[in-house]
Amino acid sequence: MLRKFSATNYIPDKKRWYILKSNFREKEFQNFSKDTCNVDITKLIRKPKSHKDYIDTLELKNYSKNTIKTYVNYFKDFLEYFDETELEKITTENINSYILELIKEKNISTSQQNQRINAIKFYYEKVLGRRKEYYNIERPRQERKLPDVLSKEEIKAMLNATINLKHKSIIAIIYSCGLRRNETVELKISDIDSKRMVIKIRKGKGNKDRYIQLSEGLLNLLRQYYNKYNPKVWLFEGQTGGKYGAESILRVIKTSARKANIHKRVYPHLLRHSYATHQLEQGIDIRFIQHWLGHESIKTTQRYTHVSEHNFKNFKNPLDELL
């Protein structure tokens, strides 16, 4: 009987069949079920425009794979939490309570709080098409953490400690261009333009392309690397071909830092932070750095002004006059 109404989605742990609302004919079902079985109709109606519509909309709007994965996982949690409630009837207060519960019980970070809120906002604003002002969640205050930075001497020590030419090239290009890890693995040989001395970064964060300066030192290193490894398509390829793994880049950088006897926590993004800070210390206009890093807002780039070394060197400390 249920299959007549396309109730093909069975959830074992909930012991329920679900019917898409678009396939559900309530009057016909009620007439049919009077002499057949005693069923709670509300338990057979699947929530409209939920998971599949959500994924389809993310893909149509060309969100990155990582963003889609994050949003879908958080939206899935949201659906499970409000399993007994129609999504259209959930209020801002309900959602704020949901987020607060996650903060208290799971101690989620400020970044995750915002990502979860954005995942929920996406459903109501982009999938259901509601106006932005309708969904006005009180966002948690963003923690103001300054990025850690490696000195130029520490970067040099890492490069000198790295014997493997491919690994050295990876470290050099991330630092020299301020790249994100995913941007590094997506680089193709054709993206290196030695005539114009630029590197094209395709589909960076927000799916935006940008150009970055190709330094003479990096070009020479990449030529040595190319002659030895002869990559085919991707600039950095794995042992069996294809793109080099993002996790492998993390291991390479951690190993190099350990060999260089650096005791800070070193990771790929730290090289990007160091690049931005060192450019500021050289007196480069912050608007250029914003473009090179691919930042949407200048405010994101401005945080590096708080860790720039020359900000401190320009002022004399009063203690120096006393000692």
C-alpha positions in Angstrom: 0.0 0.0 0.0 2.7 2.4 1.0 4.6 1.9 -2.3 1.5 3.0 -4.2 2.2 6.5 -2.7 5.9 6.3 -3.4 6.8 5.8 0.2 10.2 4.3 -0.6 12.3 6.0 2.0 12.5 3.8 5.1 14.5 4.9 8.2 15.1 1.8 10.3 16.1 3.5 13.5 12.9 5.6 13.5 10.8 2.7 12.1 9.1 5.0 9.6 8.4 5.3 5.9 8.6 8.7 4.3 6.6 10.1 1.4 7.7 13.1 -0.5 5.1 15.8 0.0 4.9 16.4 -3.7 3.8 12.8 -4.2 1.3 12.7 -1.2 -2.4 12.7 -1.9 -4.0 13.0 1.5 -7.6 12.5 0.6 -6.8 9.4 -1.5 -4.6 8.1 1.3 -7.3 8.6 4.0 -9.9 6.8 1.9 -7.5 4.0 1.2 -6.3 3.6 4.7 -9.7 3.5 6.5 -10.2 -0.2 5.8 -6.5 -1.1 5.5 -4.5 0.1 8.4 -4.4 2.6 11.2 -1.5 5.0 10.3 -0.5 8.4 11.6 -0.4 10.4 8.4 2.0 13.1 9.7 4.7 10.5 10.2 4.5 9.6 6.5 5.1 13.1 5.2 8.7 13.9 4.5 9.9 17.4 5.3 9.7 19.6 2.1 12.8 20.9 0.5 15.3 19.4 2.9 18.5 17.5 2.2 18.5 17.0 -1.5 17.3 20.5 -2.4 20.0 21.8 0.0 22.8 20.0 -1.8 21.5 20.8 -5.2 21.3 24.6 -4.4 24.9 24.5 -3.0 26.1 22.9 -6.2 24.1 25.3 -8.4 25.7 28.2 -6.7 29.1 26.7 -7.3 30.2 26.5 -3.7 33.5 24.7 -3.1 33.6 21.0 -2.3 34.9 21.7 1.2 32.2 24.3 1.9 29.5 21.9 0.6 30.8 19.1 2.8 30.8 21.3 5.9 27.4 22.9 5.2 25.8 19.5 4.5 27.1 17.9 7.6 26.0 20.8 9.8 22.6 21.0 8.1 22.2 17.2 8.7 22.7 17.8 12.4 20.1 20.6 12.3 17.6 18.3 10.6 18.1 15.5 13.1 17.8 18.0 16.1 14.5 19.4 14.8 13.2 16.0 13.5 9.7 16.4 14.9 9.3 20.0 13.7 8.4 21.5 10.3 11.5 23.5 9.2 9.4 26.4 8.1 8.0 26.8 11.6 11.3 26.9 13.4 12.0 30.3 14.9 15.1 32.3 15.3 14.8 31.7 19.1 14.7 28.0 18.5 17.9 28.1 16.4 19.7 30.3 18.9 18.8 27.8 21.6 20.1 25.0 19.4 23.4 26.8 18.8 23.8 27.7 22.5 23.2 24.0 23.4 26.0 23.0 21.1 28.3 25.6 22.7 27.5 24.3 26.2 27.5 20.6 25.6 30.0 20.2 22.7 32.1 23.3 23.4 32.2 24.2 19.6 34.6 26.9 18.6 33.5 30.4 17.5 34.5 29.5 13.9 32.2 26.4 14.0 29.4 28.4 15.5 29.5 30.8 12.6 29.7 28.0 10.1 26.7 26.3 11.6 24.8 29.5 11.5 25.7 30.1 7.9 24.7 26.5 7.0 21.3 27.2 8.5 21.0 30.6 6.9 21.7 29.1 3.5 18.7 26.9 3.8 16.2 29.6 4.7 17.7 32.3 2.4 18.9 30.4 -0.6 16.8 27.2 -0.7 13.5 28.7 0.6 14.2 32.1 -0.9 13.4 34.1 2.2 14.7 37.6 2.6 17.9 38.1 4.6 16.4 40.3 7.2 13.9 37.6 8.1 16.6 35.4 9.6 18.4 37.6 12.1 20.4 35.3 14.4 22.5 36.8 17.2 26.0 35.7 16.2 28.5 34.9 18.8 31.4 37.4 19.2 34.4 36.4 17.1 37.5 35.7 19.1 40.3 38.1 18.2 43.2 35.8 17.8 46.4 37.1 16.2 48.1 34.7 13.8 51.4 33.2 14.8 54.3 34.0 12.4 57.7 32.5 11.5 60.7 34.7 11.1 62.6 34.9 7.8 65.4 33.1 9.5 63.1 30.2 10.5 61.7 30.0 7.0 65.3 29.8 5.7 66.1 27.1 8.2 63.2 25.0 7.0 64.3 25.3 3.4 67.9 24.5 4.2 66.8 21.4 6.3 64.7 20.1 3.4 66.8 17.9 1.1 63.9 16.5 -1.1 63.6 18.9 -4.0 59.8 18.4 -4.4 59.3 19.1 -0.7 61.5 22.2 -0.8 59.5 23.5 -3.8 56.2 23.0 -2.0 57.4 24.9 1.1 58.9 27.6 -1.1 55.8 28.2 -3.3 53.4 28.3 -0.3 55.6 30.9 1.5 56.6 32.9 -1.6 53.0 33.2 -2.8 51.0 33.1 0.4 49.0 30.1 -0.8 46.4 28.1 0.9 47.0 24.3 1.0 44.2 23.5 -1.4 45.4 26.2 -3.8 48.8 24.5 -3.8 47.5 21.0 -4.7 45.3 22.5 -7.5 48.3 24.2 -9.3 49.0 23.0 -12.8 52.2 23.4 -14.8 50.3 25.7 -17.2 49.6 28.1 -14.3 53.3 29.0 -14.1 53.9 31.9 -16.5 57.6 32.6 -16.6 57.3 35.2 -19.4 55.0 37.4 -17.3 56.5 36.2 -14.1 53.2 35.4 -12.5 51.3 32.4 -11.2 47.6 32.0 -11.8 45.6 30.7 -8.9 42.4 29.1 -10.1 39.3 28.9 -8.1 40.7 30.1 -4.8 38.4 30.7 -1.8 35.1 31.9 -3.1 35.9 30.3 -6.5 37.9 33.4 -7.5 40.9 33.4 -9.8 43.9 35.7 -9.1 47.5 36.3 -10.1 50.5 36.2 -7.8 54.0 37.4 -8.4 56.5 34.6 -9.5 59.9 35.4 -7.9 63.2 34.7 -9.7 64.3 32.4 -6.8 61.1 30.4 -6.9 61.3 30.1 -10.7 64.8 28.7 -10.6 63.8 26.2 -7.9 60.8 25.1 -9.8 62.9 24.5 -12.9 65.3 22.3 -11.0 62.3 20.4 -9.6 60.6 20.1 -13.0 63.8 18.7 -14.6 64.1 16.0 -11.9 60.5 15.0 -11.5 59.0 15.8 -14.9 55.3 16.3 -13.7 52.7 15.8 -16.5 49.7 18.0 -15.6 49.7 19.0 -12.0 52.6 21.0 -10.7 53.0 18.6 -7.7 52.0 15.1 -8.4 51.8 12.0 -6.1 53.9 8.9 -6.6 51.2 7.3 -8.7 50.3 10.4 -10.6 47.3 12.8 -9.9 47.3 15.7 -7.5 49.6 15.7 -4.5 47.7 15.1 -1.3 46.8 17.9 1.0 47.6 15.8 4.0 51.0 15.0 2.5 51.8 18.7 2.4 51.0 19.0 6.1 53.4 16.1 6.8 56.1 17.7 4.7 55.9 21.0 6.5 55.8 19.5 10.0 58.8 17.3 9.1 60.8 20.2 7.8 60.1 22.3 10.8 61.2 19.5 13.1 64.4 19.1 11.2 65.0 22.9 11.4 64.6 22.6 15.2 61.6 25.0 15.2 59.6 24.5 18.4 56.5 26.4 17.3 53.4 24.7 16.0 54.1 24.8 12.3 51.4 24.1 9.6 50.8 25.2 6.0 48.7 28.3 6.8 51.5 29.5 9.1 53.7 30.0 6.0 50.8 32.1 4.5 50.6 34.2 7.7 54.4 34.7 7.6 54.3 35.8 3.9 51.7 38.4 4.6 53.5 39.8 7.7 56.9 39.9 5.9 55.4 41.7 3.0 54.0 44.3 5.3 57.3 44.7 7.0 58.9 45.4 3.6 56.5 48.4 3.3 54.2 46.8 0.6 50.8 48.5 0.4 48.2 46.4 2.2 45.8 46.6 -0.7 48.3 44.6 -2.9 48.7 42.0 -0.1 44.9 41.8 0.2 44.7 40.9 -3.6 47.6 38.5 -3.4 46.1 36.6 -0.5 42.7 36.6 -2.1 40.9 38.3 0.8 37.4 39.5 0.2 37.7 42.2 2.8 40.6 44.5 3.7 39.7 43.9 7.4 40.9 40.3 7.1 44.3 41.5 5.8 44.6 44.2 8.4 45.1 41.7 11.2 48.7 41.3 10.0 49.4 44.9 10.9 49.1 43.8 14.5 51.9 41.3 14.3 54.2 43.2 11.9 57.7 43.6 13.4 58.3 47.1 12.1 55.4 48.5 14.1 57.5 47.9 17.2 60.8 48.9 15.7 59.5 52.4 14.9 59.0 53.2 18.6 61.5 53.5 21.4 60.7 51.6 24.5 60.9 53.8 27.7 62.7 51.0 29.6 65.7 51.4 27.2 66.4 54.8 28.8 66.5 53.3 32.2 68.8 50.4 31.7 
